[in-house]
Amino acid sequence: MTASERGERTRYFSTDELVTFGTGVFAAHGLPVEDAATVARDLVAADLRGLASHGVARIPIYCKRLRAKAINPTPVLKIERPAAAVASIDGDDGIGFVVGHRAMDEAVAIARTTGIGMVGIRRSTHYGMAALYVMQAIEAGMVSMAFTNSSPAMPAWGGRTNFHGAAPLAVGAPGGRHGDYVLDLAMTVIARGKIRLAASRGDPIPLGLALDSDGRPTTDAQAAFEGVLLPFGGVKGSAIAFMMDVFSGVLTGSAFAGGVKSLYFDLSGPQDVGHLFIAFRPDLFMPMQQFRDRMDEMFERAKAMPRAEGCDEILIPGEPEARTAAHRAVTGIPVTADVIRALAEEAAGAAVPLPDGRSDPFAAG
Ligand SMILES: NC(=O)c1ccc[n+]([C@@H]2O[C@H](COP(=O)([O-])OP(=O)(O)OC[C@H]3O[C@@H](n4cnc5c(N)ncnc54)[C@H](O)[C@@H]3O)[C@@H](O)[C@H]2O)c1
């Protein structure tokens, strides 16, 4: 029976309420307060952008891994500079959000002086919504790419057991008055977190997203979560997933080829996730304002195209999430009853009060 069938209801929380709560819970698990706040802000940013699968719903699993010592709450990052434009970072099994932001800081700092910065990271852990890191580079006026690997969630093309991760690719470029370009896409047709969320709610999933553990197409979200996901774009998506692991795993020195430990099912030790960040300065090609104007022109031309049947509006990558974020900043963030129940357990364990939230949106939005 789903939460809504049991009559339980979604409640609405402000950004501040959830960030304060998340910070308290992660600090209670040994993270320095500043790092705890980083993780909390990142999770709430995902909820704001409409990605509930990568938002506060993940607090319990990160806490569980912290309790199991499968995440190091106080990592000491080791940063090597083998070349002027390149850094290699050992993440010391820290939580991926903290490791990821420090690594993108490094890529941006390198790019400020060399024009381009490339940073490989090994011994990190799950880093959530990949857009976070390219949005960080956009704040610094840079174009960037963020690669990661992740625990096996889909087969190599033609296989029927898990090999590649859902491993999202993110690319960001600063825009002008129409906003920024923010691409953030998992290699699977649908993010594994969305399957997990559907499973926890007891909702079915459409056919064509996943196979069960016997290799059969399924609409059962739990069976899909225990089985394999399918790549987006068929063999082409599968080929790009290979690249994600070459860049993030093979190249950086982290686990690869199915070696990253499962976030949910393997608490025997740290995950050994790898990331690769590339940041560069568009203002080396032309003045920054000209670049932004050209981005705006590109968006305008795309939006002015004749639309296909059934399409009300042409959007640019990142725009749906940015709109949701603007809306939710006003209405509050909806959190479903099943997630609230799981957060209440963490709240009790960490002795951190869970805010009540409201039964209705704060405002029309
Ligand atoms: N860290 C990990 O290991 C991991 C693994 C899997 C997924 N994730 C995260 O899960 C999240 C969801 O991933 P997803 O693949 O389901 O994303 P998605 O399919 O919802 O969106 C993919 C991209 O398409 C763009 N888009 C969507 N609708 C559009 C439209 N109408 N016009 C133009 N562009 C549009 C989005 O802005 C986004 O950039 C991401 O934040 C990802 O980073 C993380």
PDBQT file of the ligand as one rigid body, heavy atoms in Angstrom, charges set to zero:
ROOT
HETATM    1  N1  LIG A 401      25.680  10.678  -8.445  1.00  0.00    +0.000 N 
HETATM    2  C1  LIG A 401      25.183   9.625  -9.051  1.00  0.00    +0.000 C 
HETATM    3  O1  LIG A 401      25.769   8.557  -9.008  1.00  0.00    +0.000 OA
HETATM    4  C2  LIG A 401      23.886   9.746  -9.828  1.00  0.00    +0.000 A 
HETATM    5  C3  LIG A 401      23.444   8.651 -10.558  1.00  0.00    +0.000 A 
HETATM    6  C4  LIG A 401      22.302   8.801 -11.341  1.00  0.00    +0.000 A 
HETATM    7  C5  LIG A 401      21.609  10.009 -11.379  1.00  0.00    +0.000 A 
HETATM    8  N2  LIG A 401      22.056  11.056 -10.627  1.00  0.00    +0.000 N 
HETATM    9  C6  LIG A 401      21.335  12.340 -10.670  1.00  0.00    +0.000 C 
HETATM   10  O2  LIG A 401      19.945  12.137 -10.896  1.00  0.00    +0.000 OA
HETATM   11  C7  LIG A 401      19.392  13.311 -11.481  1.00  0.00    +0.000 C 
HETATM   12  C8  LIG A 401      18.378  12.947 -12.535  1.00  0.00    +0.000 C 
HETATM   13  O3  LIG A 401      19.020  12.452 -13.707  1.00  0.00    +0.000 OA
HETATM   14  P1  LIG A 401      18.148  12.131 -15.019  1.00  0.00    +0.000 P 
HETATM   15  O4  LIG A 401      19.017  11.509 -16.027  1.00  0.00    +0.000 OA
HETATM   16  O5  LIG A 401      16.917  11.401 -14.607  1.00  0.00    +0.000 OA
HETATM   17  O6  LIG A 401      17.746  13.606 -15.494  1.00  0.00    +0.000 OA
HETATM   18  P2  LIG A 401      16.541  14.040 -16.449  1.00  0.00    +0.000 P 
HETATM   19  O7  LIG A 401      16.239  12.964 -17.438  1.00  0.00    +0.000 OA
HETATM   20  O8  LIG A 401      15.413  14.534 -15.597  1.00  0.00    +0.000 OA
HETATM   21  O9  LIG A 401      17.148  15.298 -17.228  1.00  0.00    +0.000 OA
HETATM   22  C9  LIG A 401      18.248  15.150 -18.093  1.00  0.00    +0.000 C 
HETATM   23  C10 LIG A 401      18.607  16.492 -18.722  1.00  0.00    +0.000 C 
HETATM   24  O10 LIG A 401      17.612  16.845 -19.688  1.00  0.00    +0.000 OA
HETATM   25  C11 LIG A 401      17.219  18.205 -19.483  1.00  0.00    +0.000 C 
HETATM   26  N3  LIG A 401      15.820  18.335 -19.870  1.00  0.00    +0.000 N 
HETATM   27  C12 LIG A 401      14.752  17.730 -19.286  1.00  0.00    +0.000 A 
HETATM   28  N4  LIG A 401      13.625  18.080 -19.918  1.00  0.00    +0.000 NA
HETATM   29  C13 LIG A 401      13.981  18.931 -20.918  1.00  0.00    +0.000 A 
HETATM   30  C14 LIG A 401      13.270  19.627 -21.947  1.00  0.00    +0.000 A 
HETATM   31  N5  LIG A 401      11.946  19.535 -22.071  1.00  0.00    +0.000 N 
HETATM   32  N6  LIG A 401      13.963  20.397 -22.805  1.00  0.00    +0.000 NA
HETATM   33  C15 LIG A 401      15.313  20.501 -22.694  1.00  0.00    +0.000 A 
HETATM   34  N7  LIG A 401      16.043  19.861 -21.754  1.00  0.00    +0.000 NA
HETATM   35  C16 LIG A 401      15.389  19.085 -20.880  1.00  0.00    +0.000 A 
HETATM   36  C17 LIG A 401      17.429  18.474 -18.020  1.00  0.00    +0.000 C 
HETATM   37  O11 LIG A 401      17.576  19.860 -17.775  1.00  0.00    +0.000 OA
HETATM   38  C18 LIG A 401      18.705  17.668 -17.744  1.00  0.00    +0.000 C 
HETATM   39  O12 LIG A 401      19.834  18.426 -18.036  1.00  0.00    +0.000 OA
HETATM   40  C19 LIG A 401      20.573  14.136 -11.967  1.00  0.00    +0.000 C 
HETATM   41  O13 LIG A 401      20.733  15.241 -11.107  1.00  0.00    +0.000 OA
HETATM   42  C20 LIG A 401      21.780  13.196 -11.817  1.00  0.00    +0.000 C 
HETATM   43  O14 LIG A 401      22.986  13.870 -11.544  1.00  0.00    +0.000 OA
HETATM   44  C21 LIG A 401      23.177  10.947  -9.851  1.00  0.00    +0.000 A 
ENDROOT
TORSDOF 0
